[in-house]
Amino acid sequence: MMQTKNGKGMHRLFELAILVKGVDGILETLGGLLILFVPLHSLDTWVRWLVAHELIESHDWLAEAARHLLDSLSLDTKLFASIYLVGHGLAKIFLVYALWREKLWAFPLALWFIALFVAYQLYRYTHTHSIALLIFALLDVCVSWFIWREYLVRKAGLQAAR
C-alpha cells in the first residue's frame, strides 16, 4: 500500500517535471520567433526599456548582462539565437508530447536530449562561470531522474504483461 502511494506521488512529480519542460519549450519557441521577426533595433529598444530601472538603481547583474548582450547582438547572432531557441523549444514540445502519450521510445530519446543539453550547459559554464547554468543543469538532471524512473516502471509493466 505504501509503495503504491509512493509510486503515484513519483508519477505526479514526473508529470509535473515534463509539464514544466513543455511550458519551457513553448516559451523558448515563442521567444525564438519573437527574436526572428522583431527588428534588431526594436529588440534593443524594448530590452533597454525593460532593464533601464535596474541599470539606474543598482547596476543589477542581469540588467548589465542584458545590456552587454544587446551591445554584441548582430544579425548573425540574432538568427542563430532564433534558430537555436525555436529548434530547442520544438524538440522539447515534441518529446514532452510523446512522454505524455507514454511512447516508450520517447523516454531514452528524451534522456539523450537532456544529457546533450546538460553537457552543453556545463561546457558553456567553463566559459561564462554563470551559476545559473549550473542550476539549470542540476534541474535537468532531476528531470532526467524522473524520466528514467518512469521509463523503468513502464518497461517493468510491459515485461510483467508478457
Buried (B, 14 or more C-beta within 10 A) or exposed (E): EEEEEEEEEBBEBBBEBBEEBBEBBBEBBEBBBEBBEBEBEEBBEEBBEEBEEBBEEEEBEEBBBBBEEBEEBEEEEBEEBBEEBBEBBBBBBBBBBBBEEEBEEBBEBBBEBBEEBBEEBEEBBEEEEBEEBEEBBEBBEEBBBBBBBBBEBBEEEEEEEE
